[in-house]
Amino acid sequence: MKTADEMFEELGYEILFKNEKMIQYEFEGFYMDTEIKFDLKGKTVLKEYSTGESQEVTMQELQAINKKCQELGLSLIHISEPT
């Protein structure tokens, strides 16, 4: 199975920044760059243009984001079916 970094790489992202507080991936677009940021302290994920405007997440990006959360040991929300 692929790692999250491999999944992001296949989508055209590269690691721009990484430390104990944040991991940031960047996709260099034709007009604008796109960033996906993992705030490891706040346990949040943000996808935005380099201008700061938020952006929709594709299903492939969501799979890579979920994989990265699993690798980092961050809690994922589990929705159970009603009984």
MODELLER restraints for C-alpha pairs under 7 A, 6 or more apart:
rsr = mdl.restraints
at = mdl.atoms
rsr.add(forms.Gaussian(group=physical.xy_distance, feature=features.Distance(at['CA:4:A'], at['CA:64:A']), mean=5.17, stdev=0.5))
rsr.add(forms.Gaussian(group=physical.xy_distance, feature=features.Distance(at['CA:4:A'], at['CA:67:A']), mean=5.35, stdev=0.5))
rsr.add(forms.Gaussian(group=physical.xy_distance, feature=features.Distance(at['CA:4:A'], at['CA:68:A']), mean=5.06, stdev=0.5))
rsr.add(forms.Gaussian(group=physical.xy_distance, feature=features.Distance(at['CA:7:A'], at['CA:64:A']), mean=5.68, stdev=0.5))
rsr.add(forms.Gaussian(group=physical.xy_distance, feature=features.Distance(at['CA:8:A'], at['CA:64:A']), mean=6.20, stdev=0.5))
rsr.add(forms.Gaussian(group=physical.xy_distance, feature=features.Distance(at['CA:12:A'], at['CA:27:A']), mean=5.84, stdev=0.5))
rsr.add(forms.Gaussian(group=physical.xy_distance, feature=features.Distance(at['CA:13:A'], at['CA:25:A']), mean=5.88, stdev=0.5))
rsr.add(forms.Gaussian(group=physical.xy_distance, feature=features.Distance(at['CA:13:A'], at['CA:26:A']), mean=5.13, stdev=0.5))
rsr.add(forms.Gaussian(group=physical.xy_distance, feature=features.Distance(at['CA:13:A'], at['CA:27:A']), mean=4.48, stdev=0.5))
rsr.add(forms.Gaussian(group=physical.xy_distance, feature=features.Distance(at['CA:14:A'], at['CA:25:A']), mean=5.35, stdev=0.5))
rsr.add(forms.Gaussian(group=physical.xy_distance, feature=features.Distance(at['CA:14:A'], at['CA:26:A']), mean=5.44, stdev=0.5))
rsr.add(forms.Gaussian(group=physical.xy_distance, feature=features.Distance(at['CA:14:A'], at['CA:27:A']), mean=6.64, stdev=0.5))
rsr.add(forms.Gaussian(group=physical.xy_distance, feature=features.Distance(at['CA:15:A'], at['CA:24:A']), mean=5.96, stdev=0.5))
rsr.add(forms.Gaussian(group=physical.xy_distance, feature=features.Distance(at['CA:15:A'], at['CA:25:A']), mean=4.41, stdev=0.5))
rsr.add(forms.Gaussian(group=physical.xy_distance, feature=features.Distance(at['CA:15:A'], at['CA:26:A']), mean=6.38, stdev=0.5))
rsr.add(forms.Gaussian(group=physical.xy_distance, feature=features.Distance(at['CA:16:A'], at['CA:24:A']), mean=5.48, stdev=0.5))
rsr.add(forms.Gaussian(group=physical.xy_distance, feature=features.Distance(at['CA:16:A'], at['CA:25:A']), mean=5.28, stdev=0.5))
rsr.add(forms.Gaussian(group=physical.xy_distance, feature=features.Distance(at['CA:16:A'], at['CA:26:A']), mean=5.96, stdev=0.5))
rsr.add(forms.Gaussian(group=physical.xy_distance, feature=features.Distance(at['CA:17:A'], at['CA:23:A']), mean=5.67, stdev=0.5))
rsr.add(forms.Gaussian(group=physical.xy_distance, feature=features.Distance(at['CA:17:A'], at['CA:24:A']), mean=5.00, stdev=0.5))
rsr.add(forms.Gaussian(group=physical.xy_distance, feature=features.Distance(at['CA:18:A'], at['CA:24:A']), mean=6.32, stdev=0.5))
rsr.add(forms.Gaussian(group=physical.xy_distance, feature=features.Distance(at['CA:21:A'], at['CA:39:A']), mean=6.20, stdev=0.5))
rsr.add(forms.Gaussian(group=physical.xy_distance, feature=features.Distance(at['CA:21:A'], at['CA:40:A']), mean=5.08, stdev=0.5))
rsr.add(forms.Gaussian(group=physical.xy_distance, feature=features.Distance(at['CA:21:A'], at['CA:41:A']), mean=5.74, stdev=0.5))
rsr.add(forms.Gaussian(group=physical.xy_distance, feature=features.Distance(at['CA:22:A'], at['CA:38:A']), mean=5.52, stdev=0.5))
rsr.add(forms.Gaussian(group=physical.xy_distance, feature=features.Distance(at['CA:22:A'], at['CA:39:A']), mean=4.82, stdev=0.5))
rsr.add(forms.Gaussian(group=physical.xy_distance, feature=features.Distance(at['CA:22:A'], at['CA:40:A']), mean=5.43, stdev=0.5))
rsr.add(forms.Gaussian(group=physical.xy_distance, feature=features.Distance(at['CA:23:A'], at['CA:37:A']), mean=5.85, stdev=0.5))
rsr.add(forms.Gaussian(group=physical.xy_distance, feature=features.Distance(at['CA:23:A'], at['CA:38:A']), mean=5.10, stdev=0.5))
rsr.add(forms.Gaussian(group=physical.xy_distance, feature=features.Distance(at['CA:23:A'], at['CA:39:A']), mean=6.90, stdev=0.5))
rsr.add(forms.Gaussian(group=physical.xy_distance, feature=features.Distance(at['CA:24:A'], at['CA:35:A']), mean=6.76, stdev=0.5))
rsr.add(forms.Gaussian(group=physical.xy_distance, feature=features.Distance(at['CA:24:A'], at['CA:36:A']), mean=5.78, stdev=0.5))
rsr.add(forms.Gaussian(group=physical.xy_distance, feature=features.Distance(at['CA:24:A'], at['CA:37:A']), mean=4.43, stdev=0.5))
rsr.add(forms.Gaussian(group=physical.xy_distance, feature=features.Distance(at['CA:24:A'], at['CA:38:A']), mean=6.27, stdev=0.5))
rsr.add(forms.Gaussian(group=physical.xy_distance, feature=features.Distance(at['CA:25:A'], at['CA:35:A']), mean=5.57, stdev=0.5))
rsr.add(forms.Gaussian(group=physical.xy_distance, feature=features.Distance(at['CA:25:A'], at['CA:36:A']), mean=5.17, stdev=0.5))
rsr.add(forms.Gaussian(group=physical.xy_distance, feature=features.Distance(at['CA:25:A'], at['CA:37:A']), mean=6.39, stdev=0.5))
rsr.add(forms.Gaussian(group=physical.xy_distance, feature=features.Distance(at['CA:26:A'], at['CA:33:A']), mean=6.81, stdev=0.5))
rsr.add(forms.Gaussian(group=physical.xy_distance, feature=features.Distance(at['CA:26:A'], at['CA:34:A']), mean=5.65, stdev=0.5))
rsr.add(forms.Gaussian(group=physical.xy_distance, feature=features.Distance(at['CA:26:A'], at['CA:35:A']), mean=4.50, stdev=0.5))
rsr.add(forms.Gaussian(group=physical.xy_distance, feature=features.Distance(at['CA:26:A'], at['CA:36:A']), mean=6.52, stdev=0.5))
rsr.add(forms.Gaussian(group=physical.xy_distance, feature=features.Distance(at['CA:27:A'], at['CA:33:A']), mean=5.58, stdev=0.5))
rsr.add(forms.Gaussian(group=physical.xy_distance, feature=features.Distance(at['CA:27:A'], at['CA:34:A']), mean=5.05, stdev=0.5))
rsr.add(forms.Gaussian(group=physical.xy_distance, feature=features.Distance(at['CA:27:A'], at['CA:35:A']), mean=6.36, stdev=0.5))
rsr.add(forms.Gaussian(group=physical.xy_distance, feature=features.Distance(at['CA:28:A'], at['CA:34:A']), mean=6.54, stdev=0.5))
rsr.add(forms.Gaussian(group=physical.xy_distance, feature=features.Distance(at['CA:32:A'], at['CA:49:A']), mean=6.59, stdev=0.5))
rsr.add(forms.Gaussian(group=physical.xy_distance, feature=features.Distance(at['CA:32:A'], at['CA:50:A']), mean=6.64, stdev=0.5))
rsr.add(forms.Gaussian(group=physical.xy_distance, feature=features.Distance(at['CA:33:A'], at['CA:49:A']), mean=5.78, stdev=0.5))
rsr.add(forms.Gaussian(group=physical.xy_distance, feature=features.Distance(at['CA:33:A'], at['CA:50:A']), mean=5.36, stdev=0.5))
rsr.add(forms.Gaussian(group=physical.xy_distance, feature=features.Distance(at['CA:34:A'], at['CA:48:A']), mean=5.78, stdev=0.5))
rsr.add(forms.Gaussian(group=physical.xy_distance, feature=features.Distance(at['CA:34:A'], at['CA:49:A']), mean=4.42, stdev=0.5))
rsr.add(forms.Gaussian(group=physical.xy_distance, feature=features.Distance(at['CA:34:A'], at['CA:50:A']), mean=5.76, stdev=0.5))
rsr.add(forms.Gaussian(group=physical.xy_distance, feature=features.Distance(at['CA:35:A'], at['CA:47:A']), mean=5.64, stdev=0.5))
rsr.add(forms.Gaussian(group=physical.xy_distance, feature=features.Distance(at['CA:35:A'], at['CA:48:A']), mean=5.43, stdev=0.5))
rsr.add(forms.Gaussian(group=physical.xy_distance, feature=features.Distance(at['CA:35:A'], at['CA:49:A']), mean=6.05, stdev=0.5))
rsr.add(forms.Gaussian(group=physical.xy_distance, feature=features.Distance(at['CA:35:A'], at['CA:50:A']), mean=6.47, stdev=0.5))
rsr.add(forms.Gaussian(group=physical.xy_distance, feature=features.Distance(at['CA:36:A'], at['CA:46:A']), mean=5.61, stdev=0.5))
rsr.add(forms.Gaussian(group=physical.xy_distance, feature=features.Distance(at['CA:36:A'], at['CA:47:A']), mean=4.39, stdev=0.5))
rsr.add(forms.Gaussian(group=physical.xy_distance, feature=features.Distance(at['CA:36:A'], at['CA:48:A']), mean=6.62, stdev=0.5))
rsr.add(forms.Gaussian(group=physical.xy_distance, feature=features.Distance(at['CA:37:A'], at['CA:45:A']), mean=5.56, stdev=0.5))
rsr.add(forms.Gaussian(group=physical.xy_distance, feature=features.Distance(at['CA:37:A'], at['CA:46:A']), mean=5.16, stdev=0.5))
rsr.add(forms.Gaussian(group=physical.xy_distance, feature=features.Distance(at['CA:37:A'], at['CA:47:A']), mean=6.42, stdev=0.5))
rsr.add(forms.Gaussian(group=physical.xy_distance, feature=features.Distance(at['CA:38:A'], at['CA:44:A']), mean=5.98, stdev=0.5))
rsr.add(forms.Gaussian(group=physical.xy_distance, feature=features.Distance(at['CA:38:A'], at['CA:45:A']), mean=4.64, stdev=0.5))
rsr.add(forms.Gaussian(group=physical.xy_distance, feature=features.Distance(at['CA:38:A'], at['CA:46:A']), mean=6.72, stdev=0.5))
rsr.add(forms.Gaussian(group=physical.xy_distance, feature=features.Distance(at['CA:39:A'], at['CA:45:A']), mean=6.21, stdev=0.5))
rsr.add(forms.Gaussian(group=physical.xy_distance, feature=features.Distance(at['CA:43:A'], at['CA:74:A']), mean=7.00, stdev=0.5))
rsr.add(forms.Gaussian(group=physical.xy_distance, feature=features.Distance(at['CA:47:A'], at['CA:54:A']), mean=6.10, stdev=0.5))
rsr.add(forms.Gaussian(group=physical.xy_distance, feature=features.Distance(at['CA:47:A'], at['CA:55:A']), mean=5.82, stdev=0.5))
rsr.add(forms.Gaussian(group=physical.xy_distance, feature=features.Distance(at['CA:48:A'], at['CA:54:A']), mean=4.19, stdev=0.5))
rsr.add(forms.Gaussian(group=physical.xy_distance, feature=features.Distance(at['CA:48:A'], at['CA:55:A']), mean=5.04, stdev=0.5))
rsr.add(forms.Gaussian(group=physical.xy_distance, feature=features.Distance(at['CA:49:A'], at['CA:55:A']), mean=6.72, stdev=0.5))
